């Protein structure tokens, strides 16, 4: 896959991940309700979003594999290291959240909203970092194309 195609792929995934994060935030808000009905609905919705959490983890694995592709050749060493560290941390936080959700009951949801919001914010920050890298890469590609045209 060429670099431009990879960029399009990442951007599409980012849009889907941001859509998921909106759903995630709404479910966490429901979970903070003092009433059982909305709390139960929030817990149910979070559990229904587990496959989306796994997709976030899959996105990270996919990016790790792409670090060996043409895309990875444009990254600086510290950028690649930050991506890898973020991916490890996201994997850990997602696994922890999946365990918490699996065993939570309607009466035991107290720490889930804060933990879920922390995870959501970490994902948003990571996506912002990736988008910055993609913009930098696009600028590099434009410069390369202009240089080729001049030769």
N, C-alpha and C positions, 0 to 999 in steps of 0.2 A: 504494500500500500504506500503510495507516495505521501509526502508531508502534507500537501493541501487536503487530501482526502482524510488524513488523520485529524487535521484541525477541524474539519466539518464534523467528523465523528465525535470528537471530544465536545464540541459545542452543543450538539444534539443531546448528548448524555448530560451535560450540565443543565440544560433546560429541564430535562426530566427530573434530575436530582433536586432542582429548585422547586419544582411542582410538588415533589414528595415532601420537601421540608415544610411547605405551607400546610399540607395535610397533617404532618407530624405535629406542628405547632398547635393546630386546632384541636387535635386529640389530647395533647398535653394540657391545654387550657380546660378542657372538659374534665380531665382527671383532677384538677384542683378544686372542683366544685365541692361545697360542703354537703351536697345532696347525693344520695346513693345512685339515683337514675343517671344523671350526667356522668358521674364517676365511672359507673359500669360501662356506659357508652364509650367514654374515653379509653378505658382499658381494652375494651373490645376492638376499637379502632386501631389502637397501637398494635395489638396482636395481629390484626389484619394487615398492618404495614410491615410486618416482619420480613416478608419477601422483598420489600423495597430496601430494608436495611441490608439484606444480603446482596442486593443489587449494588449498593454503595460499596460494599466490600469487593464485589466483583469488578466494579469500576477501578478500584485501586489496584487489583491484581492485573487488570488489563493494561493499566498505565505502566506498571512495573515491567511488563513484557515489552512495552513499546519503548522503554528506555534504551533498548538494544536496536531500535529501528532508526530510520532517518530522523525522526522527531527527536530522539535522544541525543543525536549528534549536535543539535543546536543548543542544548542545555549546558550551562556552566556546571562545574563540579559541585559547587555549594547549592545550586538549584536542584540538581539531581539528588543530593544528600537530603535536602529538606523534603522533597517529594517522598523519598523512601521513608524518612522518619515519620512524616505525617501519615503515610499509609499504614505503617506499623501501629501507630497510636490509634488511628481510626479502627483498624481491625480489632485491637484490644477493647476499645470502648464499645464497639458494636457487639462483640461477643459478650461482654459484661451485661449490656442492656438486654440482649436476647435471653440470658439466664434470668435476669430480674423479672422480665415480662412473663416468662414461662411459669414462675412460681408465685407471682403476685396474686393476691385476692383483693376483693373490693375493699376490705378493711385494712389492707396493707399496701397502700399506694403512696404513702407519705413522701418518700424520697425520690420517687420516680419522676415527677415533673421537673425538679431542679436538675437531675441527672440527664434527663431527656433534652432539656433546653441547652445544657452544656454541650451535649453531643451535637445537637443541631447547629449551634453556633460554631463549633469546631469545623463541621462540614462546610458551613458557609464561608468561613475564613479560608479553608483549604481551596474551595472552588474559586474564591477571589484571587488567591495566589496563582492557581492554574490559569485563570483567565489573563492575568498579567503576563505569565510566561507565553501564552498563546499570542497575545498582542505583540510582544517582543519578537517572537518567532515570525509573525507575519511581516513585521517591519524588516527583519533580516532577509526574508524572501523577496520583498520588493527591491531592496538594495541589490541583491544578487541578480535579479532579473534586469534591473537597470544597467548594472555593470556588464552583463552579457550583451545587452543591446548596443552598448557603446563599443564593444569589441567587434 
